[in-house]
Amino acid sequence: MKRFLLVFTLLSSLVGWSQNGTVHGTVSENGQNLPFINIYLKGTQSGTATDGDGNYSITDLSPGNYVLIASAIGYEPFRKSFLIGKDESVTLNIQLNQSAEALDEMVVTGTLKAVSRLESAVPVEVYKPSFLKKNPTPSIFEALQNVNGVRPQINCNVCNTGDIHINGLEGPYTLVLIDGMPIVSGLGTVYGLSGIPNSLIEQIEIVKGPASTLYGSEAVGGLINIITKHAPNAPEFFADAYLTGWGEYNLDVGSKIEIGKKTDLLLGVNYFNYDEIIDNNGDNFTDLTLQDRVSVFQKWNFKREDAKVFSLAGRFFYEDRWGGELQWTPEFRGGNEIYGESIYTRRWEVLGKYQLPIDEKVMLSMSYNDHNQNSVYGDVLYLADQRIGFGQMTWDKTVGNHDLLFGSAIRYNYYDDNTPATLNADEVWIPSLFIQDELKLAEKHSILGGVRYDYDQRHGNIFTPRVAYKWKISDNDIFRVNAGTGFRVVNLFTEDHAALTGSRDVIIVEELKPERSLNVNLNYLKKIYADNGTFVGLDASAFYTHFSNIILPDYDTNPNQIIYDNLDGKSVSKGVSANIDLVLPNGLKFLVGATWQDVSNTENGVTSRQILTESITGTWNVSYTFRSLDLTLDYTGNLYGPMRLPTLGELDPRQDFSPTWSIQNIQFTYKGLDKFEFYGGVKNLLDWTPNRGNPFIIARADDPFDQNVQFDSQGNAVATADNPFALTFDPSYVYGPNQGIRGFFGLRYTVF
């Protein structure tokens, strides 16, 4: 026994003496030492932070292989493998590079030229693919629910189509672009945000406020620019697949392919399928539209000896979706026996950029899309074709303190459908000229001015000026003021699903005129770097938009009609918005946003809140990585305040205003295996659905063709024993998704 104790003591001593390896060094950037940088060894509890002089040291390391990781807000993570032996001291000096995730990342959307976000005269919000991964969704449309001030609005309980609201403004006021090209509008607003694999996205840039000076019609309330990766920066291969407890399947697959020495091809395929009939609210209608969707995207990058830009991209999109009564099958499509809404969508797009081979910075850009939609809403058939072509040439020129941009564009619009509102196909060419000048007044002050001229043969000459002022108080404090005008030419039926459902008569009381707007936006950006490594970022804005000639659907005058005309008065959207980004030294990250807004319409001295527009919005994203487990936790959510809802008259028992509601999600991501990520969690933790507090959501769901509704001589529904609330069939009472709580699990595989 004594010999055993002696051997045990000697072994323990040897083990103790063997745990004395040390790794140390200095962390710097461009020769300047960096304090308070987080340093840790992957898979262990060993870690530290650099001191005030940028030095670090980790001691008492057992012999073996280690992976050292250095990270800090604003810098690319550093990773280095090293081997340490007994009594060995390893010197590992670290050089960090600034991260594209930082607040000074490059943006292009605000001024049509690549500039640092801090230097941009126009405030631009930037979201990376890592943001989208925190709550995986089958489309960017749904992913935007966690962006403060941006809300995906579902416009139909049956087919679940929707649009994007920015600062309370309806979807048609938001322009969606891909790589800066306005290929998405009208029919394609939502479809442009579906089917692009997240791994092909470089970043998403959002501008809140008018941008018609550079981008023309539709860019009245704001714009969303989806920027795809440059092929050399994309992974060699990636695959991302997940499924949910509701039976939703989503698959993203892509690759980078070198074709010769001067050509790179970026290829991505997205497939989404949902084929489960679920009716948890018991109204005999599908809670979620059944969908079968495929999208193929490819982007060609051509290497030129002068390093000038030349790229071509294309996308094909097809979707078959339907919702309706549970017993609906395709043979009932377009009939009046079983109600269903069935939509076949086929869309293709092509876009390209070519920088002219001259000394000046002259860029030629083009895009074209063809959208065909074959839809039925009950027994109402909607057939539509839309084609949009766009060409633009810009000249970027610096003269003294003037940073100039000259541009000329031409846009081709074609639209035709089978509705009574479109007697003949609408075909128009819209030429444009624009100029922008950013003048540096002093070291910390600059002003940007611009004007655009469009000629529309239907509406004549259209001018849209804007002005912006930037005061760079310091490298960490920026104040901006932006003001401008916007215009929008309306095509009613491409934008309002309620006009197509057949549940109400559509009344157009006059020839609709283009809408015009005046917008002012104040923005303050603040960054704080504390001595202990804590980072705080504040981005706050106040906004005001005044519309004239706005076109709004009137649901209130007659519950059996939707009346469209130009508002004889004003429409105002105003509010304040703020985002706070907090990163703690232990790796805990918070991104919290809130918006208060008041969107109202005034006509004949009477002011009313806009329908389906929330008064408050809150979003949050909390992340923490358990380093020793290679496990990341993401808790995301949103909160929406009351919004006025489209009820069907005084007897309608449904709530006139929505409650304050919230959708919250949790996700765990494991990255312990090389090239693999496993993720899973729960969506809609609170199991919230809009039928709470309401006797029903869809009016007269048991009589979708109004066969048992009695009408008076004016065409109004009257109360009967079978219809005590005097209702007609109407699925437009919707303000949130019908999906309740559900789990999900996914796998990502990436080869760089």
Buried (B, 14 or more C-beta within 10 A) or exposed (E): EEEEEEEEEEEEEEEEEBEBBBBBBBBBBEEEBBBBBBBBBBEBEBBBBBEEEBBBEBEEBEBEEBEBBBBBBBBBEBEEEEEBEEEEBBEBEBEBEEBEBBBBBBBBBBBBBEBEBBBBBBBBBBBBBEBBBBBBBBBBBBBBBBBBBBBBBBBBBBBBBBBBBBBBBBBBBBBBBBBBBBBBBBBBBBBBBBBBBBBBBBBBBBBBBBBBBBBBBBBBBBBBBBBBBBBEEBBEBBBBBBBBBBBBBBBBBBBBBEEEEEBBBBBBBBBBBBEBEBBEBEBBBBBBBBBBBBBBBBBBBBBEEEEBBBBBBBBBBBBBBBBBBEEBEEEBBBBEEBBBBBBBBBBBBBBBBBBBEEEEBBBBBBBBBBBBBBBBBBBBBBEBBBBBBBBBBBBBBEEEEEBBBBBBBBBBBBBBBEBEEBEEEBEBEBEBEBBBBBBBEEEBEBBBBBBBBBEBEEBEEBEBBBBBBBBBEEEBBBBBBBBBBBBBBBBBBBBBBBBBBBBBEBEBEEEBBBBBBBBBBBBBBBBEBEEEBBBBBBBBBBBBBBBBBBBBBBBBEBBBBBBBBBBEBBBBBBBEBBBBBBBBBEBEBBBBBBBBBEBBBBBEEEEEBBBBBBBBBBBBBBBBBEBBEBBBBBBBBBBBBBBBBBBBBEBBEBBEBBBBBBBBBBBBBBBEEEEEBBBBBBBBBEEBBBBEEBEBBBBBBEBBBBEEBEEEEEEBBEEEEEBEBBBBBBBBBBBBBBBBBBEBEBEBBBEE
